[in-house]
Amino acid sequence: MARQCSIRFRIEPGQIVGRGGVTEEAVTADGHMADTKSNVVAVDKRTFTAMMEQLQEGYVTTVAATAGCTVEPIPKDLYGCDLRLVRPGRRSDEEEVPLLVQLKNTTTVKPNPAKAAFSFKLRKRAYLERLALKRKIEKAILIVMITSPIQAEWTVVDHDLMLVKHCCYWETLEGHPVDRNVNEPSVRIRTTNVFDAPALTEIMNRLGRGESLS
Amino acid sequence: MSDASSLANLDPTRVDPERLNLILQESGWRVIGQRKNLYVRLSPPGEDRQSVLVPLDRQAPEYFEKMHAALLLISHFVIRNMLDANISARLVADPADTFLFRAESAAPSGLIAWTHGERLIRSSRRVLVAGAKTHLERLKYFGNRFGQFANRYLDTVLMGQTAPGSYIVTAFTPANGFVQISNTRDDESQPMFRLPSEAASTRSIGVSVMKGAAASKEAIEHYRSHASLSGFDDLVSEGISYEMTTALTDLLSGSDGADISVEWDPALDAPFRVPDNSIEFRPSDAEILTRASAQLAATARPPARMTIMGRVHLLSQREAGGPGIIGIDNLSPGKPRKLRAHLSDDDYHMTLKAHDRNDAVVVQGQVEREGNIHWMYDARLITVLGEIDGIEAQIKEGSTENIPGQLEFGE
């Protein structure tokens, strides 16, 4: 029985979370939430940001499985990336294709699907620097997840499908200019870049052919 | 990710990626993926969810970042592997106290010059031996005393994995073991009824090792503040000995500092009144220890003098007019059957003539065993007796009382 990842847009203000403990507004760096300005409804306040990371890893892992890609975690601070996805060669003469992904999860951003792109603020210039680096050996992309602030509603499971709130978007930032004067650079994420299995397959196909993702 | 690992501190520009790939494969890592001339991905033994990407294309803009990351990740796995090994060693073995003998050296972290490594292991053994001996008696100088006891203690010790960081020799000593004090064989006594005083606990011997090392450190500090070696004599009662100070000198030799530390196995209560669990020595301590060793040896009570009668079977003199070495077949009962003695030039020539005539000789000196050989130090020739065959006949008849020299035994 195949399970699907269904994506529905319902975006509310909340916070941004990245694997480096990057948080915004009502969530402090150590994962504890302040009482003010928070619309977060956590199952357990102490682990909310860690669970946001876990949710996104689960999303990405599920999509990767659908596209036939393996996922392995990368110890923090190695490349500024969180996961490595690898699509094995599909024929004996085809080589594998690796892809590094940096994960960021937020409850504060509200992309409008009708617009071509939305703006996303990275909380450290270093994140952009790692993504902007020119790479030949394996490419890296950013995956931004838009998540509901109501933790208990993150997933809904029924007999024929699984619903995960809300959506991941991918973007390549290789060669993106880095302004040394900006500590929290904003980047543009295309709303057409919904991260799902066909998108990942297309990414891997292009990388396998040595083509650019931008 | 630990800075302790030498791998993590390697300069990525100095690493040959092909060689790294080869070394990892030889160490049991499996290639799980690659792109020709770009990279190879390998997983360590027993790991299939994570890989290390070794970049092969030096022209790639992110090559050095990748190589640095690879080295970090490999060191992470290596350290984990070592920790696993130490945990499993401690799990499969009985509770064990862990002694760490660490030497700092100019070699890259985790490596050591070969001869230095050999010396480190040897000196670690000597520290354990010296500590074991002081457990039985507090003496300035042991020579060969309690050597068999110390060897039985060593027989209970396991050498562990070397640890990352500086070069470290690990010794696991049983926390709740026992070492027989006397050399009685089990079939000669009944172990079931052996009194506790006949055996020493391995934990308490370990405490003696640390006490001896700590007392040596204290005496070194005393020397630095008072310019006097008296601290070494005063702390013999705490476990300082010639054997301990020379072992520590050996440990420091060629190093940029050394330390001895212990982790007492928590399965047993921590020992009572034990010095610090880690004792550091500086390179400059070596000179003080050397001087202390000389003083301890010079003022120690010398071994008892013995008188031996026997046949000369070996004569060796390196240069004319110099001292010579003789080998004696001992004809006296109850003593080492063969001995060697250093003799002055005059005594040597008297012995040479006695050898020619097949006369027996009587020599006296301090007998100490070194390895399998009994050496007589400060030896002199007492007298030359008559023909050996007659004396042997007398011995066979049992009339040993009449043999000159025999009466002097034990003097």
Interface residues (C-beta under 8 A of the other chain):
Chain A: E72 P73 P75 D77 L78 Y79 R84 V86 P88 E95 E96 P98 L133 K134 R135 K136 I137 E138
Chain B: M1 G33 Q34 R35 K36 L38 Y39 R41 R49 Q50 S51 L53 P55 D57 Q59 A60 P61 E62 Y63 E65 K66 A69 L72 L73 H76
